[in-house]
Amino acid sequence: MWDDKQIVIETKVIDFWMCLQLPTLGKLTSLKTLRISNMLHVKYLYEES
């Protein structure tokens, strides 16, 4: 069950070979670690200002 009070502090995005872009991660304000690997087609991450 998902509780809206839970926070995400770490996420891994690995082996998404055909992925061209990633969603904005700026709304994950508690995120401390982001690991991205083996995503050859992603050119950049969009950062909200």
PDB file with SEQRES, HELIX, SHEET and CRYST1 records, atoms N, CA, C and O in Angstrom:
SEQRES   1 A   49  MET TRP ASP ASP LYS GLN ILE VAL ILE GLU THR LYS VAL          
SEQRES   2 A   49  ILE ASP PHE TRP MET CYS LEU GLN LEU PRO THR LEU GLY          
SEQRES   3 A   49  LYS LEU THR SER LEU LYS THR LEU ARG ILE SER ASN MET          
SEQRES   4 A   49  LEU HIS VAL LYS TYR LEU TYR GLU GLU SER                      
SHEET    1 AA1 2 GLU A  10  ILE A  14  0                                        
SHEET    2 AA1 2 THR A  33  SER A  37  1                                        
CRYST1    1.000    1.000    1.000  90.00  90.00  90.00 P 1           1          
ATOM      1  N   MET A   1       0.840  -1.174   0.000  1.00  0.00           N  
ATOM      2  CA  MET A   1       0.000   0.000   0.000  1.00  0.00           C  
ATOM      3  C   MET A   1       0.889   1.242   0.000  1.00  0.00           C  
ATOM      4  O   MET A   1       1.859   1.300   0.757  1.00  0.00           O  
ATOM      5  N   TRP A   2       0.584   2.221  -0.819  1.00  0.00           N  
ATOM      6  CA  TRP A   2       1.363   3.452  -0.919  1.00  0.00           C  
ATOM      7  C   TRP A   2       0.800   4.493   0.027  1.00  0.00           C  
ATOM      8  O   TRP A   2      -0.403   4.753   0.046  1.00  0.00           O  
ATOM      9  N   ASP A   3       1.647   5.058   0.778  1.00  0.00           N  
ATOM     10  CA  ASP A   3       1.274   6.108   1.719  1.00  0.00           C  
ATOM     11  C   ASP A   3       1.908   7.408   1.229  1.00  0.00           C  
ATOM     12  O   ASP A   3       3.116   7.444   0.994  1.00  0.00           O  
ATOM     13  N   ASP A   4       1.131   8.467   1.071  1.00  0.00           N  
ATOM     14  CA  ASP A   4       1.662   9.716   0.534  1.00  0.00           C  
ATOM     15  C   ASP A   4       2.673  10.388   1.455  1.00  0.00           C  
ATOM     16  O   ASP A   4       3.262  11.400   1.077  1.00  0.00           O  
ATOM     17  N   LYS A   5       2.886   9.854   2.642  1.00  0.00           N  
ATOM     18  CA  LYS A   5       3.875  10.399   3.558  1.00  0.00           C  
ATOM     19  C   LYS A   5       5.238   9.730   3.384  1.00  0.00           C  
ATOM     20  O   LYS A   5       6.217  10.164   3.991  1.00  0.00           O  
ATOM     21  N   GLN A   6       5.312   8.677   2.561  1.00  0.00           N  
ATOM     22  CA  GLN A   6       6.587   8.015   2.314  1.00  0.00           C  
ATOM     23  C   GLN A   6       7.468   8.925   1.464  1.00  0.00           C  
ATOM     24  O   GLN A   6       6.971   9.728   0.674  1.00  0.00           O  
ATOM     25  N   ILE A   7       8.777   8.789   1.638  1.00  0.00           N  
ATOM     26  CA  ILE A   7       9.706   9.582   0.857  1.00  0.00           C  
ATOM     27  C   ILE A   7      10.657   8.660   0.100  1.00  0.00           C  
ATOM     28  O   ILE A   7      10.927   7.538   0.530  1.00  0.00           O  
ATOM     29  N   VAL A   8      11.151   9.139  -1.014  1.00  0.00           N  
ATOM     30  CA  VAL A   8      12.119   8.399  -1.816  1.00  0.00           C  
ATOM     31  C   VAL A   8      13.473   9.047  -1.583  1.00  0.00           C  
ATOM     32  O   VAL A   8      13.645  10.240  -1.833  1.00  0.00           O  
ATOM     33  N   ILE A   9      14.444   8.260  -1.102  1.00  0.00           N  
ATOM     34  CA  ILE A   9      15.776   8.813  -0.878  1.00  0.00           C  
ATOM     35  C   ILE A   9      16.802   8.214  -1.830  1.00  0.00           C  
ATOM     36  O   ILE A   9      17.892   8.764  -1.987  1.00  0.00           O  
ATOM     37  N   GLU A  10      16.470   7.098  -2.464  1.00  0.00           N  
ATOM     38  CA  GLU A  10      17.405   6.468  -3.390  1.00  0.00           C  
ATOM     39  C   GLU A  10      16.615   5.803  -4.503  1.00  0.00           C  
ATOM     40  O   GLU A  10      15.579   5.186  -4.256  1.00  0.00           O  
ATOM     41  N   THR A  11      17.107   5.931  -5.731  1.00  0.00           N  
ATOM     42  CA  THR A  11      16.495   5.211  -6.832  1.00  0.00           C  
ATOM     43  C   THR A  11      17.577   4.788  -7.815  1.00  0.00           C  
ATOM     44  O   THR A  11      18.602   5.457  -7.945  1.00  0.00           O  
ATOM     45  N   LYS A  12      17.350   3.689  -8.497  1.00  0.00           N  
ATOM     46  CA  LYS A  12      18.276   3.169  -9.496  1.00  0.00           C  
ATOM     47  C   LYS A  12      17.510   2.978 -10.793  1.00  0.00           C  
ATOM     48  O   LYS A  12      16.417   2.412 -10.803  1.00  0.00           O  
ATOM     49  N   VAL A  13      18.086   3.449 -11.875  1.00  0.00           N  
ATOM     50  CA  VAL A  13      17.505   3.288 -13.206  1.00  0.00           C  
ATOM     51  C   VAL A  13      18.587   2.595 -14.031  1.00  0.00           C  
ATOM     52  O   VAL A  13      19.566   3.221 -14.440  1.00  0.00           O  
ATOM     53  N   ILE A  14      18.403   1.309 -14.269  1.00  0.00           N  
ATOM     54  CA  ILE A  14      19.469   0.501 -14.865  1.00  0.00           C  
ATOM     55  C   ILE A  14      18.920  -0.339 -16.015  1.00  0.00           C  
ATOM     56  O   ILE A  14      17.845  -0.930 -15.914  1.00  0.00           O  
ATOM     57  N   ASP A  15      19.675  -0.380 -17.102  1.00  0.00           N  
ATOM     58  CA  ASP A  15      19.409  -1.246 -18.257  1.00  0.00           C  
ATOM     59  C   ASP A  15      18.108  -0.941 -18.989  1.00  0.00           C  
ATOM     60  O   ASP A  15      17.438  -1.859 -19.460  1.00  0.00           O  
ATOM     61  N   PHE A  16      17.745   0.324 -19.090  1.00  0.00           N  
ATOM     62  CA  PHE A  16      16.617   0.729 -19.929  1.00  0.00           C  
ATOM     63  C   PHE A  16      17.204   1.132 -21.286  1.00  0.00           C  
ATOM     64  O   PHE A  16      17.341   2.317 -21.587  1.00  0.00           O  
ATOM     65  N   TRP A  17      17.545   0.132 -22.093  1.00  0.00           N  
ATOM     66  CA  TRP A  17      18.306   0.330 -23.324  1.00  0.00           C  
ATOM     67  C   TRP A  17      17.610   1.258 -24.315  1.00  0.00           C  
ATOM     68  O   TRP A  17      18.286   2.029 -24.997  1.00  0.00           O  
ATOM     69  N   MET A  18      16.308   1.210 -24.414  1.00  0.00           N  
ATOM     70  CA  MET A  18      15.598   1.982 -25.429  1.00  0.00           C  
ATOM     71  C   MET A  18      15.049   3.308 -24.913  1.00  0.00           C  
ATOM     72  O   MET A  18      14.372   4.016 -25.657  1.00  0.00           O  
ATOM     73  N   CYS A  19      15.314   3.651 -23.695  1.00  0.00           N  
ATOM     74  CA  CYS A  19      14.816   4.894 -23.098  1.00  0.00           C  
ATOM     75  C   CYS A  19      15.529   6.103 -23.710  1.00  0.00           C  
ATOM     76  O   CYS A  19      16.758   6.138 -23.778  1.00  0.00           O  
ATOM     77  N   LEU A  20      14.752   7.086 -24.154  1.00  0.00           N  
ATOM     78  CA  LEU A  20      15.321   8.285 -24.761  1.00  0.00           C  
ATOM     79  C   LEU A  20      15.378   9.462 -23.799  1.00  0.00           C  
ATOM     80  O   LEU A  20      16.240  10.330 -23.936  1.00  0.00           O  
ATOM     81  N   GLN A  21      14.468   9.503 -22.825  1.00  0.00           N  
ATOM     82  CA  GLN A  21      14.461  10.601 -21.860  1.00  0.00           C  
ATOM     83  C   GLN A  21      13.926  10.107 -20.530  1.00  0.00           C  
ATOM     84  O   GLN A  21      13.205   9.111 -20.465  1.00  0.00           O  
ATOM     85  N   LEU A  22      14.281  10.804 -19.487  1.00  0.00           N  
ATOM     86  CA  LEU A  22      13.818  10.468 -18.149  1.00  0.00           C  
ATOM     87  C   LEU A  22      12.861  11.552 -17.672  1.00  0.00           C  
ATOM     88  O   LEU A  22      12.995  12.713 -18.061  1.00  0.00           O  
ATOM     89  N   PRO A  23      11.907  11.187 -16.840  1.00  0.00           N  
ATOM     90  CA  PRO A  23      11.002  12.197 -16.298  1.00  0.00           C  
ATOM     91  C   PRO A  23      11.735  13.118 -15.335  1.00  0.00           C  
ATOM     92  O   PRO A  23      12.816  12.789 -14.846  1.00  0.00           O  
ATOM     93  N   THR A  24      11.154  14.239 -15.076  1.00  0.00           N  
ATOM     94  CA  THR A  24      11.716  15.190 -14.122  1.00  0.00           C  
ATOM     95  C   THR A  24      11.774  14.568 -12.736  1.00  0.00           C  
ATOM     96  O   THR A  24      10.797  13.988 -12.264  1.00  0.00           O  
ATOM     97  N   LEU A  25      12.896  14.689 -12.106  1.00  0.00           N  
ATOM     98  CA  LEU A  25      13.079  14.122 -10.765  1.00  0.00           C  
ATOM     99  C   LEU A  25      13.082  15.202  -9.690  1.00  0.00           C  
ATOM    100  O   LEU A  25      13.262  14.896  -8.511  1.00  0.00           O  
ATOM    101  N   GLY A  26      12.887  16.446 -10.073  1.00  0.00           N  
ATOM    102  CA  GLY A  26      12.936  17.564  -9.138  1.00  0.00           C  
ATOM    103  C   GLY A  26      11.873  17.538  -8.060  1.00  0.00           C  
ATOM    104  O   GLY A  26      12.046  18.159  -7.012  1.00  0.00           O  
ATOM    105  N   LYS A  27      10.780  16.836  -8.294  1.00  0.00           N  
ATOM    106  CA  LYS A  27       9.723  16.767  -7.284  1.00  0.00           C  
ATOM    107  C   LYS A  27      10.047  15.762  -6.185  1.00  0.00           C  
ATOM    108  O   LYS A  27       9.343  15.691  -5.178  1.00  0.00           O  
ATOM    109  N   LEU A  28      11.105  14.990  -6.374  1.00  0.00           N  
ATOM    110  CA  LEU A  28      11.562  14.058  -5.342  1.00  0.00           C  
ATOM    111  C   LEU A  28      12.568  14.802  -4.455  1.00  0.00           C  
ATOM    112  O   LEU A  28      13.774  14.567  -4.534  1.00  0.00           O  
ATOM    113  N   THR A  29      12.062  15.683  -3.630  1.00  0.00           N  
ATOM    114  CA  THR A  29      12.919  16.583  -2.854  1.00  0.00           C  
ATOM    115  C   THR A  29      13.796  15.871  -1.826  1.00  0.00           C  
ATOM    116  O   THR A  29      14.795  16.434  -1.378  1.00  0.00           O  
ATOM    117  N   SER A  30      13.446  14.666  -1.451  1.00  0.00           N  
ATOM    118  CA  SER A  30      14.242  13.931  -0.464  1.00  0.00           C  
ATOM    119  C   SER A  30      15.276  13.018  -1.120  1.00  0.00           C  
ATOM    120  O   SER A  30      16.028  12.335  -0.425  1.00  0.00           O  
ATOM    121  N   LEU A  31      15.319  13.002  -2.441  1.00  0.00           N  
ATOM    122  CA  LEU A  31      16.234  12.120  -3.160  1.00  0.00           C  
ATOM    123  C   LEU A  31      17.677  12.499  -2.859  1.00  0.00           C  
ATOM    124  O   LEU A  31      18.085  13.643  -3.060  1.00  0.00           O  
ATOM    125  N   LYS A  32      18.436  11.538  -2.380  1.00  0.00           N  
ATOM    126  CA  LYS A  32      19.837  11.764  -2.056  1.00  0.00           C  
ATOM    127  C   LYS A  32      20.751  11.026  -3.020  1.00  0.00           C  
ATOM    128  O   LYS A  32      21.864  11.482  -3.283  1.00  0.00           O  
ATOM    129  N   THR A  33      20.303   9.895  -3.550  1.00  0.00           N  
ATOM    130  CA  THR A  33      21.122   9.092  -4.449  1.00  0.00           C  
ATOM    131  C   THR A  33      20.326   8.728  -5.690  1.00  0.00           C  
ATOM    132  O   THR A  33      19.212   8.214  -5.599  1.00  0.00           O  
ATOM    133  N   LEU A  34      20.904   8.998  -6.845  1.00  0.00           N  
ATOM    134  CA  LEU A  34      20.318   8.618  -8.125  1.00  0.00           C  
ATOM    135  C   LEU A  34      21.390   7.894  -8.900  1.00  0.00           C  
ATOM    136  O   LEU A  34      22.436   8.469  -9.199  1.00  0.00           O  
ATOM    137  N   ARG A  35      21.147   6.637  -9.231  1.00  0.00           N  
ATOM    138  CA  ARG A  35      22.116   5.845  -9.974  1.00  0.00           C  
ATOM    139  C   ARG A  35      21.520   5.513 -11.335  1.00  0.00           C  
ATOM    140  O   ARG A  35      20.453   4.907 -11.429  1.00  0.00           O  
ATOM    141  N   ILE A  36      22.220   5.918 -12.380  1.00  0.00           N  
ATOM    142  CA  ILE A  36      21.789   5.656 -13.746  1.00  0.00           C  
ATOM    143  C   ILE A  36      22.919   4.929 -14.446  1.00  0.00           C  
ATOM    144  O   ILE A  36      24.059   5.393 -14.438  1.00  0.00           O  
ATOM    145  N   SER A  37      22.609   3.787 -15.055  1.00  0.00           N  
ATOM    146  CA  SER A  37      23.647   3.078 -15.809  1.00  0.00           C  
ATOM    147  C   SER A  37      23.027   2.274 -16.945  1.00  0.00           C  
ATOM    148  O   SER A  37      21.863   1.876 -16.897  1.00  0.00           O  
ATOM    149  N   ASN A  38      23.846   2.051 -17.966  1.00  0.00           N  
ATOM    150  CA  ASN A  38      23.464   1.265 -19.152  1.00  0.00           C  
ATOM    151  C   ASN A  38      22.227   1.827 -19.841  1.00  0.00           C  
ATOM    152  O   ASN A  38      21.341   1.079 -20.257  1.00  0.00           O  
ATOM    153  N   MET A  39      22.177   3.125 -19.955  1.00  0.00           N  
ATOM    154  CA  MET A  39      21.091   3.796 -20.675  1.00  0.00           C  
ATOM    155  C   MET A  39      21.735   4.582 -21.808  1.00  0.00           C  
ATOM    156  O   MET A  39      21.871   5.803 -21.721  1.00  0.00           O  
ATOM    157  N   LEU A  40      22.128   3.896 -22.860  1.00  0.00           N  
ATOM    158  CA  LEU A  40      22.953   4.455 -23.918  1.00  0.00           C  
ATOM    159  C   LEU A  40      22.279   5.549 -24.727  1.00  0.00           C  
ATOM    160  O   LEU A  40      22.971   6.396 -25.292  1.00  0.00           O  
ATOM    161  N   HIS A  41      20.951   5.561 -24.805  1.00  0.00           N  
ATOM    162  CA  HIS A  41      20.260   6.519 -25.655  1.00  0.00           C  
ATOM    163  C   HIS A  41      19.857   7.808 -24.945  1.00  0.00           C  
ATOM    164  O   HIS A  41      19.462   8.768 -25.607  1.00  0.00           O  
ATOM    165  N   VAL A  42      19.946   7.855 -23.627  1.00  0.00           N  
ATOM    166  CA  VAL A  42      19.614   9.080 -22.896  1.00  0.00           C  
ATOM    167  C   VAL A  42      20.753  10.071 -23.093  1.00  0.00           C  
ATOM    168  O   VAL A  42      21.914   9.758 -22.829  1.00  0.00           O  
ATOM    169  N   LYS A  43      20.413  11.261 -23.557  1.00  0.00           N  
ATOM    170  CA  LYS A  43      21.427  12.281 -23.833  1.00  0.00           C  
ATOM    171  C   LYS A  43      21.601  13.248 -22.665  1.00  0.00           C  
ATOM    172  O   LYS A  43      22.712  13.705 -22.399  1.00  0.00           O  
ATOM    173  N   TYR A  44      20.505  13.561 -21.963  1.00  0.00           N  
ATOM    174  CA  TYR A  44      20.597  14.487 -20.835  1.00  0.00           C  
ATOM    175  C   TYR A  44      19.378  14.309 -19.945  1.00  0.00           C  
ATOM    176  O   TYR A  44      18.381  13.706 -20.344  1.00  0.00           O  
ATOM    177  N   LEU A  45      19.473  14.840 -18.741  1.00  0.00           N  
ATOM    178  CA  LEU A  45      18.371  14.855 -17.799  1.00  0.00           C  
ATOM    179  C   LEU A  45      17.816  16.275 -17.766  1.00  0.00           C  
ATOM    180  O   LEU A  45      18.577  17.240 -17.715  1.00  0.00           O  
ATOM    181  N   TYR A  46      16.516  16.400 -17.795  1.00  0.00           N  
ATOM    182  CA  TYR A  46      15.886  17.710 -17.718  1.00  0.00           C  
ATOM    183  C   TYR A  46      15.832  18.144 -16.272  1.00  0.00           C  
ATOM    184  O   TYR A  46      15.393  17.382 -15.410  1.00  0.00           O  
ATOM    185  N   GLU A  47      16.269  19.348 -15.995  1.00  0.00           N  
ATOM    186  CA  GLU A  47      16.241  19.877 -14.632  1.00  0.00           C  
ATOM    187  C   GLU A  47      15.281  21.064 -14.585  1.00  0.00           C  
ATOM    188  O   GLU A  47      15.432  22.026 -15.338  1.00  0.00           O  
ATOM    189  N   GLU A  48      14.295  20.986 -13.694  1.00  0.00           N  
ATOM    190  CA  GLU A  48      13.362  22.103 -13.528  1.00  0.00           C  
ATOM    191  C   GLU A  48      14.064  23.239 -12.810  1.00  0.00           C  
ATOM    192  O   GLU A  48      14.943  23.019 -11.977  1.00  0.00           O  
ATOM    193  N   SER A  49      13.667  24.448 -13.140  1.00  0.00           N  
ATOM    194  CA  SER A  49      14.247  25.590 -12.430  1.00  0.00           C  
ATOM    195  C   SER A  49      13.231  26.171 -11.476  1.00  0.00           C  
ATOM    196  O   SER A  49      13.524  27.143 -10.780  1.00  0.00           O  
TER     197      SER A  49                                                      
END                                                                             
